[in-house]
Amino acid sequence: QQEYRKPHNKTLHDLTAIIFSRRSGEALDRALAIDLRPAPLAAAAAAAALYRDHPRDPALAMMVADLVLARSLGWPRLVPLLAIGLGRRPPRLDALDWPIVCTTAYGRSAGQARLLSADLAQRADRLLSVQKHLRARKAAPVITALLSEDALSAAVISDRIAPAMSDRAARRLLERLVGLDAVRELTGRATHRLYGL
């Protein structure tokens, strides 16, 4: 019996190495230097420093800002809070605007993350509460995977999570969970459906 393993996510160290391999130079060194200011201001300073030297690449500056924020707060993974907080059309930025833009965007992102976290916690509780009503064998690893993954398909369940479960049985289990309002079908498609909290 195989144990389900979550795919590897890139750590902050990995992301820093990727950035350095693609964009080396003094600007990036300065941007990623340890900063003792509060985390959002350190992130803004890093973004401004990089953007000043590379004004055609605001996406890299935003990624570095999120990287500095995550490192300052001791997070093991980068979370794209700045991109979320700025929305679909980030403003044209001057180096002087970064502190205001970053702190405002991080504030918006924190509010959105709080609401999303509360919604996901309720959905996770609902999923755990319906687990005892499931008759399908091998439902426990599927429930565990649904709690830890963003989205799953029936094929992934039958291939990796519960190999003893057929693709059809996995689809029926997922549809049953949708019927119990424990998970959602995320794509709206008739085939190749993805399910998650």
Disulfide bonds with the S-S distance in Angstrom:
none
